[in-house]
Amino acid sequence: MKQPTSEATVLVWDGGLRIFHWSLAASVTGAWATQELGPAYMDWHMAFGCAALALVVWRLAWGFVGPRTARFSDFVRPPREMTAYVNSLRSGPKQRFSGHNPLGAFSVVAMLALVLIQALTGLGNSDDIFFDGPWHHVLPDSVSDRLSYIHSVNFWILVTLIALHVGAIFAHWLFLRENLVVPMLSGKKPRRETAEGTGIAGQKPGLALALALASAALVGLLVGLAPEPPPMDFDMF
């Protein structure tokens, strides 16, 4: 299949958003893998979780100040527009969007919410054996137990959403002949697949970097401000 020329493509995803997308995928995968590898890797599990939290903080800010297609105001739509998009897939003509379509927008918002819940609950939960979150020891046991429960259940909800997200990507490729992966790598979509050929004019790399540093510092501060855990009481032995 002939690849579109540069004149036939339009920039729709800025570099910061693309780095965020793949970094979040790597962080969530890393957090899952280190959890499965066992207690020796729990420090890495914590590190991946903090990275995911910093990325979500960045994305929330970028949703207000980033380029047009990154802004929540551009892609968060009411349910009736989601229904209209699904109907257009069934009966045509298919609605075109430069950025996220309504189903993709729902996936983005849900994914951000679930990763945020997963990361925040991880800061206060405990498995009572090998791992304590940095804020676990300052919380009542009832609160920590609830956070641990939410952390466990939310993980499977997140896994389900990721599976649906990947399935939707394959469905677009198989049935709609629309490749969603390449644009998230290159930032460009075929002009014919965008709404009236529209795209973004700038990428704001300086602002993206400044927000990334601020987000990392905020998460570092959140973890660093946790009081030191009390010394272990060896009288029990």
C-alpha positions as CSV (number, residue, x, y, z in Angstrom):
1,M,0.0,0.0,0.0
2,K,1.4,3.4,-1.0
3,Q,2.4,5.6,1.9
4,P,0.9,9.1,1.9
5,T,3.3,11.8,0.9
6,S,4.0,14.8,3.2
7,E,1.6,16.9,1.2
8,A,-1.1,14.3,1.9
9,T,-0.7,14.3,5.6
10,V,-1.4,16.8,8.4
11,L,0.1,17.1,11.9
12,V,-2.5,16.2,14.5
13,W,-0.5,15.0,17.6
14,D,2.2,17.1,19.2
15,G,5.5,15.6,20.3
16,G,4.8,16.0,24.0
17,L,1.5,14.1,23.7
18,R,3.2,11.3,21.7
19,I,5.9,11.0,24.3
20,F,3.3,10.9,27.0
21,H,1.3,8.2,25.3
22,W,4.2,5.8,25.0
23,S,5.7,6.7,28.3
24,L,2.4,6.0,30.1
25,A,2.2,2.6,28.3
26,A,5.7,1.8,29.4
27,S,5.1,2.9,33.0
28,V,1.9,0.9,33.4
29,T,3.5,-2.2,31.8
30,G,6.6,-1.8,34.0
31,A,4.4,-1.5,37.2
32,W,2.5,-4.6,36.3
33,A,5.7,-6.6,35.4
34,T,7.5,-5.7,38.6
35,Q,4.5,-6.6,40.6
36,E,4.5,-10.0,39.0
37,L,8.2,-10.5,39.4
38,G,7.9,-10.5,43.2
39,P,9.0,-8.7,46.4
40,A,12.6,-8.0,45.2
41,Y,11.2,-5.6,42.5
42,M,8.7,-3.6,44.6
43,D,11.0,-0.6,44.7
44,W,10.8,-0.6,40.9
45,H,7.0,-1.1,41.1
46,M,6.9,2.1,43.2
47,A,9.1,3.9,40.8
48,F,6.9,3.0,37.8
49,G,3.8,4.0,39.7
50,C,5.3,7.4,40.5
51,A,6.3,7.8,36.9
52,A,2.7,7.1,35.8
53,L,1.3,9.5,38.4
54,A,3.7,12.3,37.1
55,L,2.6,11.5,33.5
56,V,-1.1,11.8,34.4
57,V,-0.5,15.1,36.2
58,W,1.3,16.4,33.1
59,R,-1.5,15.2,30.8
60,L,-4.2,16.9,32.9
61,A,-2.3,20.2,32.6
62,W,-1.7,19.6,28.9
63,G,-5.4,19.1,28.4
64,F,-5.9,22.8,29.2
65,V,-2.8,24.5,27.7
66,G,-1.5,22.1,25.0
67,P,-2.2,22.3,21.3
68,R,-5.8,22.1,20.1
69,T,-6.1,18.3,19.7
70,A,-4.6,17.8,23.2
71,R,-7.2,20.0,24.9
72,F,-10.2,18.4,26.7
73,S,-12.4,21.2,25.2
74,D,-11.6,19.8,21.8
75,F,-12.5,16.1,22.3
76,V,-14.6,15.6,25.4
77,R,-18.1,15.4,24.0
78,P,-21.6,14.6,25.3
79,P,-23.0,11.1,25.1
80,R,-25.3,11.9,22.1
81,E,-22.2,12.7,20.0
82,M,-20.7,9.3,21.0
83,T,-23.9,7.7,19.8
84,A,-23.9,9.6,16.6
85,Y,-20.3,8.5,15.9
86,V,-21.2,4.8,16.5
87,N,-24.1,5.1,14.2
88,S,-21.9,6.6,11.5
89,L,-19.6,3.6,11.8
90,R,-22.6,1.3,11.2
91,S,-24.5,3.1,8.5
92,G,-22.0,5.7,7.2
93,P,-20.7,8.1,6.2
94,K,-18.0,7.7,8.9
95,Q,-17.4,10.9,10.9
96,R,-13.9,12.3,10.7
97,F,-11.9,13.9,13.5
98,S,-8.5,15.5,13.5
99,G,-7.9,14.4,17.1
100,H,-9.8,11.9,19.2
101,N,-13.1,10.5,18.1
102,P,-15.9,10.4,20.7
103,L,-15.1,6.8,21.6
104,G,-11.4,7.5,21.8
105,A,-12.2,10.5,24.0
106,F,-14.1,8.4,26.5
107,S,-11.1,6.0,26.6
108,V,-8.6,8.8,27.2
109,V,-10.7,10.2,30.1
110,A,-11.3,6.8,31.6
111,M,-7.7,5.8,31.3
112,L,-6.4,8.9,33.0
113,A,-8.9,8.5,35.8
114,L,-8.1,4.8,36.4
115,V,-4.3,5.3,36.3
116,L,-4.7,8.3,38.7
117,I,-6.7,6.1,41.1
118,Q,-4.2,3.3,40.8
119,A,-1.2,5.5,41.5
120,L,-2.7,7.4,44.4
121,T,-4.0,4.4,46.2
122,G,-0.6,2.8,45.8
123,L,0.9,5.5,47.9
124,G,-1.2,4.5,50.9
125,N,-1.7,0.7,50.6
126,S,0.2,-2.2,52.0
127,D,0.4,-5.9,51.4
128,D,1.3,-6.3,55.1
129,I,4.3,-8.4,54.2
130,F,6.7,-7.0,51.6
131,F,5.5,-3.5,50.6
132,D,4.2,-0.4,52.3
133,G,3.3,2.7,50.4
134,P,5.1,5.9,51.7
135,W,1.9,7.2,53.3
136,H,0.7,3.8,54.6
137,H,2.0,4.2,58.2
138,V,0.3,7.6,58.8
139,L,-3.1,6.3,57.8
140,P,-5.6,4.4,59.9
141,D,-5.6,0.6,59.2
142,S,-9.2,0.9,57.9
143,V,-8.2,3.5,55.4
144,S,-5.1,1.6,54.3
145,D,-7.1,-1.6,53.9
146,R,-9.7,0.2,51.8
147,L,-7.0,1.7,49.6
148,S,-5.4,-1.7,49.1
149,Y,-8.8,-3.1,48.1
150,I,-9.4,-0.3,45.6
151,H,-5.9,-0.7,44.3
152,S,-6.5,-4.4,43.6
153,V,-10.0,-4.0,42.0
154,N,-9.1,-0.9,40.0
155,F,-6.2,-2.8,38.5
156,W,-8.5,-5.3,36.8
157,I,-10.8,-2.5,35.6
158,L,-7.7,-0.8,34.1
159,V,-6.6,-4.1,32.4
160,T,-10.1,-4.4,30.9
161,L,-10.0,-0.9,29.6
162,I,-6.5,-1.4,28.1
163,A,-7.7,-4.6,26.4
164,L,-10.7,-2.8,24.9
165,H,-8.4,0.1,23.8
166,V,-6.1,-2.3,22.0
167,G,-9.1,-4.1,20.5
168,A,-10.5,-0.9,19.2
169,I,-7.1,-0.1,17.5
170,F,-7.2,-3.5,15.7
171,A,-10.9,-3.0,14.8
172,H,-10.1,0.4,13.2
173,W,-7.3,-1.3,11.2
174,L,-9.2,-4.4,10.1
175,F,-12.6,-3.0,9.4
176,L,-12.2,0.8,8.8
177,R,-8.7,0.6,7.2
178,E,-7.6,3.3,9.6
179,N,-4.2,3.0,11.2
180,L,-4.2,4.7,14.7
181,V,-0.7,3.6,15.7
182,V,1.4,5.3,13.0
183,P,-0.1,8.8,13.7
184,M,0.8,8.4,17.4
185,L,4.4,7.7,16.3
186,S,4.8,10.3,13.6
187,G,2.1,12.8,14.8
188,K,0.6,12.9,11.3
189,K,-2.6,11.5,9.8
190,P,-3.6,11.3,6.1
191,R,-5.4,14.5,5.2
192,R,-8.4,12.6,3.9
193,E,-8.9,11.0,7.4
194,T,-9.1,14.4,9.3
195,A,-12.0,16.7,9.7
196,E,-11.8,19.1,6.7
197,G,-8.0,18.6,6.6
198,T,-7.5,20.4,9.9
199,G,-4.5,19.9,12.2
200,I,-2.4,21.8,14.6
201,A,-0.1,24.7,13.9
202,G,2.4,24.4,16.8
203,Q,3.7,21.9,19.3
204,K,4.8,24.0,22.3
205,P,7.9,21.9,23.2
206,G,9.2,24.4,25.8
207,L,5.9,24.5,27.7
208,A,5.7,20.7,27.5
209,L,9.1,20.3,29.0
210,A,8.4,22.9,31.8
211,L,5.2,21.1,32.7
212,A,7.0,17.7,32.7
213,L,9.6,19.0,35.1
214,A,6.9,20.6,37.3
215,S,4.9,17.4,37.3
216,A,7.9,15.2,38.3
217,A,8.8,17.7,41.0
218,L,5.2,17.6,42.4
219,V,5.1,13.9,42.6
220,G,8.6,13.8,44.1
221,L,7.5,16.3,46.7
222,L,4.4,14.2,47.4
223,V,6.5,11.1,48.1
224,G,9.3,13.0,49.8
225,L,7.0,14.7,52.3
226,A,5.8,11.3,53.7
227,P,7.1,11.0,57.3
228,E,9.7,8.3,58.0
229,P,8.1,5.1,59.1
230,P,8.4,4.3,62.8
231,P,11.2,1.8,63.8
232,M,10.1,-1.8,63.9
233,D,9.2,-3.1,67.3
234,F,11.3,-6.2,67.9
235,D,9.7,-7.0,71.3
236,M,7.3,-9.3,69.4
237,F,10.2,-11.6,68.8
